[in-house]
């Protein structure tokens, strides 16, 4: 759950109610029976019988509330193929359900296409009604009341369409289009909590964090119908969104404070939902179906884990993320973050390293001979790294380097294939997972680069030099590689090659001319914000800070390269070349840059 709006109504079958009526119970029973029907959805050739269409629609609604979005989309799209003979209200319900599903599975383009169909459908329906009213003689009170109710329903549908459009444009990071729709939302929905949450999300993406906080604080949460009617805890979303905003402002301690408040609110709501039932087998009876979506514990744990990782508490972050991965196991970024927790937990601090001896105990394997013939035998890298393996299985979820390697393998497997068409073919695959396999092509490539860099580091730490070289080579072959990761790729490849006694190949990687840029790259979000900056007000001085990266400049990166290049020349006994490298280091360095 990211900083997002709470505004969309949840689908509860063909009727909307805070409780469950007899009719809804009957619909739910019919929908449940649809699960046991042996005829698959793919075999639906026609829906001439309206009762069958209702059956399949309610099956999709149940799948939606069970977060089985892939299956729900499959049923919904089959219904949409036969939508023409349906009653107008039912056709709109099918379309709105599909729009919600597309947005939940990060298929914003499909959602926008369907919203355009909905707009046309509502406009045509309104014109038909106006024509009937002109030809008829509905001058009585009932006729005018019906017309007023119909007009209110149309306005509500238009307002919902504008809100869905904002959500789709936010997903696409299309801020110019989003700004236009935000105005429509504010005009139709006023200063309601959903509209203010949407506008806050918009300002958050633009980098106007103070304004985003101000909009959240101005929302009247008390006026919201409540989680029993909508399935959404607004207070939980409020604290979560504040945590996301403060994370973007690099105020991570405040962020974790707000996320803990959100977790408390979520736990309170879940306790209220289960308070009425003492029988575990009947804990869902007597509850609206929408409350199945109320619990956001695992999304909040994910957010807590990321915040804790940023404030230097990798073990606490690992505990949060390992609980979240039980539910969102198809999210490659979640596995990457788990690996980063393992790396951070096993990495000695610079203070420990500078104190010396304790971190160098594994360097000397043994001492042989006596007197003049006394020799020191240095341990191989694989022997040095046995510290990570204490005899237990690496599959046990503990913050070890072995488990980090497993996490990174999972992350790579979950990413779409490199040659795959980046269309939303897999937009609904694993879509019931938090940010499952639904990323854009550019985002997937950026994630792949980070995973490969971490994989090379972990393989080196575990003494698996061939695997480290393989990961480093794959990293350097990536088409969209940031300067910082390219620098690390060359360093990791050189280290692996030196351990494999391939010094000449390592020297090629350590050429300082390989380093021309050490930036982290520009995300699609920042590019969109940059193109929108002309019409936006100036970004706040308290906005997102540039992330701290190593190295901080091209000169410092080349200094590290030259130092390691000198070491490689020493291994080949080319001391004159090594001396030249060190002279170059002294001219380039001298500003307190730490040499690895």
Secondary structure, DSSP 8 states (H G I E B T S, - for coil): --S----S----SSS--SS--HHHHHHHHHHHHHHH-SS-GGG-----SHHHHHHHHHHHHHHHHTT-HHHHHHHHHHHHHT-TTS-HHHHHHHHHHHHHHHHHTT-HHHHHHHHHHHHHHHHHHHHHHHHHHHHS---SHHHHHHHHHHHHHHHHHHHHHHHHHHHHHHHTT-HHHHHHHHHHHHHHHTT-HHHHHHHHHHHHHHT-HHHHHHHHHHS-GGGS--HHHHS--HHHHHHHHHHHHHHHTT-HHHHHHHHHHHHHHHHHHHHHHHHT---GGGTTTTS-GGGGG---HHHHHHHHHHHHHHTT-HHHHHHHHHHHTTT-TT-HHHHHHHHHHHHHHHS--HHHHHH-GGGGTTSEEEEES-GGG-EEEE--HHHHGGGG--SS-TTS-SS-HHHHHHHHHHHHHHS--TTS--SGGGSSTTTTSTT-S---HHHHHHHHHHHHHHHHHHHHHTT-HHHHHHHHHHHHT-SS--HHHHHHHHHHHHHHHHHTT-HHHHHHHT-GGG-S-------HHHHHHHHHTTTS----TTS------SSSSHHHHHHHHHHHHHHHHHHTT-HHHHHHHHHHHHHH--SS----
